[in-house]
Amino acid sequence: MDSNSTSTPLRILLVEDNEHDWLAFRRAFQKGQILSEIRRCVRAEEALRRLDTDASSFDLVVTDNKLPGMTGLELCQALLEREVPLPLVLLTGAGTEHLAVEALKAGVDDYLIKDPDQGYLELLPLVLPEVVRKYGDRLARQRAEGALREYSERLEEMVEQRTEELREAQGQLIRREKLAVLGQLAGGVGHELRNPLGAIKNAVYLLNMVLEEPEPEVREALEIVEQEVGTCDSIIRSLLDFARTKAPVRREMGVNDVLRAALSRITIPEGIEVMTQLDETVPTILADPDQLVQAFGNIILNGIQAMPEGGRLLVKTARLSSPKTSEVSEKPPRSGWVAVSFTDTGVGIPEENMEKLFEPLFTTKAKGVGLGLALVKTLVEVNGGSVEVESEVGKGSTFTVRLPTREVQA
């Protein structure tokens, strides 16, 4: 409240049981020409009840200390405990200055000694508006400090979030640079190795033609060479596939058709059961079918290799409402995202390997160079999707590929 305003009265709740002092209090404001609305309570308990229900009707509380029942100091302490948002002024008699000190320690805003010889009545219209002003300034300062603290905390959160985003962006940049260098190296090495491997393969073929009845040891050695040449050729194909990943040639297609094509190209070993639960209502997507066939095929092979003693591989498709959820969407079929999951009952993945799973050249297998899952991640991401994995050692793993529909991409 502006104490200099001539149109806004100073609203005071006076707790005073002495009729003479009450009248003198009112005359002091009239004499000082300070516009005021003064309401009186005789007892502290009455003031508490009134302030509990109508504190916003007052600008401050002025209370005499000597009251019937609860004292003025006890009233102030009760109001402070209840956090009544009003400044408090305690009136004490001459010779009771120690009560004023206790009041200030308790949190009372100011005090006045009721001594007419010291101009007590003349001070009232001067001191009380100033108390209200200072209280308002203090509240405003506390609100500003609170807002500043809140902004500071929010700023720290924003800085942490931005730092994490930059860290992730830096990690992605480093990964892209590594992939670029690795791709160049893989392409060069792959081409260089294919020529000598071709020569070895031709030599084995020639020896098989020349030797009509080779010794068993010779025949076994030639078979081993031929098998290992095939293994090396498979590794080279992985290197070249990784090195020459191109921009996708997108077209509208059904995910289920891509899955069926990927499954048809893989020979399922004995002891492995492949089950499919394909949602025929999943919307079409805009992607490169050849790249997704390769990505799905790599995941399927990875699941099969994780079950050397046999097991079950479950392949599912479903509609999602967003790329971050696993809940099936209730929206119409042509909206949202599509999820393709591959769940095996294999050996599972140790927790310490989870973060490295999609890194190039990381592998726990005896054969292979660790490019299969790295290629999966690259192919899925260039088609606008994401791939995640959940695993439990001894129980199996689930790879989930999430792909945007045509509408989401648009």
N, C-alpha and C positions, 0 to 999 in steps of 0.2 A: 504494500500500500504506500502511496506517495503521501508523506506527512505534510507536504506543503499544499496539497489539494484542498480547495475550498468546497468541493462538491461531494467528496467521499468522506464519510465520517469515520472516525477511529472507533472500532467496535470493541468494547471492553467488557469482560466478565469480571466483576468485582465480588470477591468473597469477603464479606464484612458483616459482623453481627451487631456492631455499634451504630445506632441510628444517627447520632451526631456526626460520626466520622463519615458515614455514607453521604449525608447532605453536604458536608464540607468538600468531599471528593468531587461531587457534581458541580458545586459552585466554583471550584478551582478551574475546571475546564470552561465554564461559562465566562469566568473572568478573563481567562487567557485567550478567549475567542477561538478555541479549537473545537471544530465541529466533531461531535462524538455521540455515540450511542452506548450508554452504560447500563448494563443489566446486573442485577444484584442477586447473590445467593447468601443466605445467612450461615449455612453450615457447609463444611467441606464435602460431606457425603452428597448433599444436593448438587453441588458443583460437579462432582464426578459423574453423577447420573446424567446431568445435562450435557456435559462434554462427550460422554460416551455416544450420545445420539445426535448431537448438533454442534460439533466442534468447528465446522466450517462457517458457522455464523459469527465467529469472533476473530479478532486480530491478535489479541493477547489476553492473558489471565493475570489479574492482580489480586493477591490474597494477603489478608492480615495473618500474622502468625498465631495470634492468640484467638482461638475459635473454640466454641463448645464441641467437645468430642475430639475429632481429628484436628491436629494443628495445621497451620498453613504450610510448614515445612514438610509435614507428612503428606499433605495434599500434593505439593510439588513433586515429591518423590514418587507418589503413586502415578501422577501424570507422566513423569519421565519413564517409568517402567512400562506404561501403556503406549508410549511413543506418540502422545498427542502432539500434533504438529503446530504448536503455538508457543510463542515466547512466554516466559514466566517471570513475574516480578513479585518479590516477597517484601511485605511491609513489617518492620519490627519497631518495637518501642525503644526509647532512649535507654542506653545501658545494656542492650542485648546485641552488641555488635558481633559477638561470637557466633550468634545464630546466623547472621548474614554470611560469615565466613563458611560455615557449614553448608549453607544453601548454595553458595557459589561452587564449593567443592562437589556438591551433589549434582550440579548441572543447571541450576537456576540462572537465568540470563542476567538479572540485576536485582538490586534491593534498594529500599529507601527507609530511612529512619524517620518515624512519625514524630518529629520535633518541630512544632510551629515556630519556635524561636530561631530555628535555622532555615526557615523559609521552605519547609517541607511542601506546603500546599502550592507555593509558587513554582516549585520544581516539577510537580506532576505533569502539567501540560507541555513541559519542555523535554522531560526525560522519557516519558512513555512513547511518544511518536518516534524518538530516536532509537529506543529499544526495538520497536517493530521494524524500523528501517535496517538496523544491523542484523536482526534475525533474518530478514528477507535476503540481505546480501550474503549471509552465511549459507542459507539454503541454496541460493543460486550458485555459490562457489562450490558447495558440496555436489550439486547436480552436475556442474561443469567438470569437477574432478572425477565423478563417477562415469560421466560420458567419455572423458579422456581415458580413464582406465579401460572402459569397455572397448573403445576404439583401439587402444594400444594392444589389448588382448586379441581383438579381431585382426589387427595389423600383423601381429605375430603369427596368427594362424594363416593369414594370407601369404606371409613371407615363407612360412614352412611349406604351404601348399605349392607356392610358385617354385621354391627350391626343389621340391620333389619332382615337379613337372620338368624343370630344367635338367635335373639329374636323369630322369627317364629319357628326355629328349637327347641328352648327351650319350646315354647308353645306346639309344637307337642309332644315333649317328656313328658311334664307334662300331656298332654291329654292322651297319651298312658298309662302312669302310673295310672292315674285315671281310665281309662277304664279297665285296668287289675284288679285293686282292686275292682272296681264296678262289673266286671264280676264274680270274685270269690264270692263276697257277694251275687250277684243276683242268682248265681247258687245254693249256699247253702240255701238261704232263700226260693227259689222256691221249692226245694226238700222238705224242712221242712214243707212248707205250704200245699203241695199237699195231704199229708196224712190226716190232719184234715179236709180239704175241701172235700176229698173223703168220709170221714165218715159222714159229714153233708149232702152231696148229697145222700148217701145211706139211711140216716135217713129220709130225705124228701120223698124219693121214697117209703120207708116202710110205712110212715104215710099215704101217698096217697093210698096205698093198703089197709091199716087197716081201715081207716075212710071211711065208705061207703057214708054217706051223712053229711060231716062236715058243721059246721056253716059257713055262708059267711065270717065272720071275720077270721076264721081259714083257710079257703081255700085261702083267699087273703094273709094271712101271709105266708102260704106255698109257694105260687107263688112268693112272694117277696124274700123269702129265696132262692128259686131256681134260680131266676134271678140274685141275688147278688152273688151266688156261681158261676154262669156262668161268671159274670164280673171279679170275683177274679181269675177264671181259665184263663181268657184271659190275665189278668195282669201277671200271673205266666208264661204263654207261652211267653209273651214279655220278661220277665226277663231271661228265659232259652234261648231263641233265642239270646239275647244279650250276655249272658254268654258263649255260646258255638259256637261263630262265628269261623268257621274253614277256613283253607286255601282253596281257590276255586279249584274245579275240573273243569278245563277249557276244553271246546270243541268248535269247530266251529259251529256257529249258526246264525240265522237271528234275528235281534232285533224285527222285526214286529211279529214274531211268539211268542217271549217271552211276548210281550205286550198283544197279544190276549189271551195267557194263563193266564196272571195276571187279565185281565178284566173278564175272564170267571169264576173266583173264587170269584168274589165280587158281592153281591146282591145290585143292584142300587136302592135306595129309590125312591118313587114317588116324582115328582117335580124336579128330577135331570135328565138332559139330557146329555148323554155322546156322544161326536162326535169324530171321528178319521180321521186324515189326514196322512196316512202312505205312505211314499215314497218307492215304491217297488224296486227302484234301489239302495237303501242303501247297502253298502258292508257288508259282514258277519263280525262278531267279534269273538274273542277267549275269552270266559268267562264262568262262572258257571251259567247255566240257572236257577237253583233252587234259587240261591242267588239273581239273578236279578228279578225273578218273585216276590220274597218276597219284594225286595226294591221298585219295581214299584207298587206293591199292597199297600204298606204303604203310598206311595205318593198319590195314587188314593184315599185311605181312608181319608187321611188328607184333600184332596181337597173337598171330599164329606162332611166331618164334618165342613168345613169352610163355607158351604152353608146351614145352618139350615132352611132357608126359601125357599130353592130350587134355581136352577140356572143351569149353563151349564159348563161342564168340557170338554175341548178340548185337545186331545192327538195327538201329531204330531211327526213324525220322519223326519230327513233330514241329508244330507251329509255336513260335514264341511271340510274346508281346513286345520284347525289347532284347537287345543283344546281351544284357547283363543278367537276365533272369533265366531260370529253368522252368518257369511256369508256362503251361500251355495257354495260348492266347484264346480269349473268348470272342475275338474280333472276326469279321468275315474272312473267308479263306484267303482272299487276295490282299493281305496286309501283314505287317509285322516282319518277323524274322523266321528263318528255318534252322532247326538244329538237327545235326546228324551225329549220333553217338555210337561208339564202338566199345562194347564192354566185354572184356575177356576174363577168364578165371585162372589167369596165369600166376607167375611168381610175384608180381607186384614190383613197385619201384621204391627203393629206399628214399627216405626224406632228403638225404644229402645230395641225391642225384636229380631231384625235381627241378631245381633252377637251371641245371645244365642240360636238361633233356633235349631242348631244341637248338643247342649250340652246335655249329658245324664241327665235325671230327670227334665229337664226344660219343663214345659207345662203350657198352659193357659186354658186348658179344665177342666171341672168339674170332669171327670173321666179319668183314665189313669195315667201312671207314667212318661210320657215324654221320652220314649225310641224309639218310632217309627221312628222319623227323625234321631236320633242318629244312629240307626241301618241302616237306608238308607245310610248315609254317610260312615259308616264302610264297608258295603257290596259293594258299588260302588267303593270305593278307593282300596279295596283288589283286585278288578278286573281291576285296572289300570285306572279308570275313575275319574271324579269329578262331584260335584253337586253344583249348584248355585241357588239362588232364587232372584226374583224381585217382589216387592209388592207395592201396593198403598192402603191405608186404604179406605174401602168403595167400592173399584173397583175390588179387587181380587189379585191373586198371580200367578206367573209362576215359576215352578220348572223345571230346565233344567239339564239333566244328559248327560254328554259327555263321550263317550267311544271310545277307540282306536280300529281301525280295526286290523285284523290279520297282515296285512303288516306293519302297524306302530309298533306293538309290536315286530315283527321280526326285 
